[in-house]
């Protein structure tokens, strides 16, 4: 079973983001690794950068995409876990 996803995150200062069409390309400046977020992942990144918490991101995506609440929650959690694993975002401890 995977670990629970914290409610709030902050982008890493080591992550540079550029939109390319419907995708966002992220570069981790310390590792020089490049990551490409698809349309859904790109939207998660944008909403995270707008300081929305996990629930707010899921709620917004549910309204923007034709998916169920369960589907969008799973997608958001998957994207957030991947971004944490790549050290592109970190959990916030300020609530």
Backbone torsions as a table, in degrees:
resi	resn	phi	psi	omega
1	UNK	NA	138.1	-178.4
2	UNK	-80.6	156.8	-178.1
3	UNK	-73.9	154.5	179.4
4	UNK	-65.1	149.2	179.8
5	UNK	-91.2	125.8	177.4
6	UNK	-60.7	158.2	-175.9
7	UNK	-76.8	-28.9	-174.7
8	UNK	-129.9	146.1	-179.3
9	UNK	-136.8	165.5	172.6
10	UNK	-134.4	141.9	175.3
11	UNK	-64.7	145.5	176.4
12	UNK	-70.0	141.5	174.6
13	UNK	-65.9	-13.9	178.9
14	UNK	-89.1	2.6	-178.0
15	UNK	-105.2	124.4	174.2
16	UNK	-108.0	133.7	-176.8
17	UNK	-121.2	138.8	175.7
18	UNK	-138.7	130.6	177.1
19	UNK	-81.3	133.2	175.3
20	UNK	-131.1	98.4	-175.4
21	UNK	65.5	-126.6	179.4
22	UNK	-89.2	-2.5	-177.8
23	UNK	-105.6	162.2	170.9
24	UNK	-120.8	131.1	176.4
25	UNK	-100.4	126.2	179.1
26	UNK	-112.4	137.0	175.1
27	UNK	-120.7	125.6	174.8
28	UNK	-88.8	110.9	-170.8
29	UNK	-68.2	-22.4	179.0
30	UNK	-83.1	-29.9	-178.2
31	UNK	-105.6	-12.0	-175.3
32	UNK	61.4	19.7	176.7
33	UNK	-84.4	145.2	-179.6
34	UNK	-113.3	136.5	179.6
35	UNK	-127.0	140.6	177.7
36	UNK	-117.8	122.3	177.9
37	UNK	-97.6	130.1	176.7
38	UNK	-70.0	-174.4	-175.7
39	UNK	-55.0	-45.3	-179.5
40	UNK	-67.8	-48.0	178.7
41	UNK	-61.2	-37.8	178.3
42	UNK	-63.2	-40.9	179.8
43	UNK	-67.7	-38.4	176.1
44	UNK	-59.7	-45.1	179.5
45	UNK	-59.2	-46.0	-179.2
46	UNK	-62.0	-44.4	-178.8
47	UNK	-68.6	-36.6	175.8
48	UNK	-63.5	-40.8	179.0
49	UNK	-69.2	-21.9	175.2
50	UNK	-84.4	7.9	176.4
51	UNK	71.3	26.1	173.2
52	UNK	-80.3	146.5	175.6
53	UNK	-82.6	175.8	-176.7
54	UNK	-54.6	-46.1	-179.2
55	UNK	-65.1	-40.1	178.7
56	UNK	-64.7	-39.4	177.5
57	UNK	-63.0	-48.2	-179.2
58	UNK	-61.7	-42.2	-179.7
59	UNK	-62.8	-44.3	-179.7
60	UNK	-64.2	-43.8	-179.5
61	UNK	-66.6	-34.7	178.2
62	UNK	-60.4	-36.2	178.5
63	UNK	-77.6	-24.0	-176.3
64	UNK	-93.0	-29.1	-177.7
65	UNK	-116.1	155.3	179.1
66	UNK	-87.7	78.9	-179.7
67	UNK	-140.6	158.9	177.4
68	UNK	-80.4	163.8	177.8
69	UNK	-58.0	-40.6	179.8
70	UNK	-65.7	-43.7	180.0
71	UNK	-63.3	-46.3	-176.8
72	UNK	-67.6	-37.0	178.3
73	UNK	-62.9	-42.8	178.8
74	UNK	-64.8	-42.5	179.0
75	UNK	-62.8	-46.9	-179.9
76	UNK	-60.8	-45.8	179.6
77	UNK	-61.2	-41.3	179.4
78	UNK	-62.8	-45.6	179.7
79	UNK	-63.3	-46.2	-179.0
80	UNK	-62.3	-42.6	178.2
81	UNK	-61.4	-42.1	179.5
82	UNK	-64.0	-42.2	179.4
83	UNK	-66.3	-37.3	176.9
84	UNK	-66.1	-45.7	-179.1
85	UNK	-60.6	-33.8	179.5
86	UNK	-84.3	-0.5	-178.3
87	UNK	60.9	33.6	176.4
88	UNK	-92.4	-19.7	174.4
89	UNK	-140.0	162.8	176.6
90	UNK	-139.1	150.4	176.4
91	UNK	-64.7	141.6	175.4
92	UNK	-95.1	141.6	178.8
93	UNK	-105.3	12.6	-178.5
94	UNK	-97.1	15.9	177.4
95	UNK	93.8	NA	NA
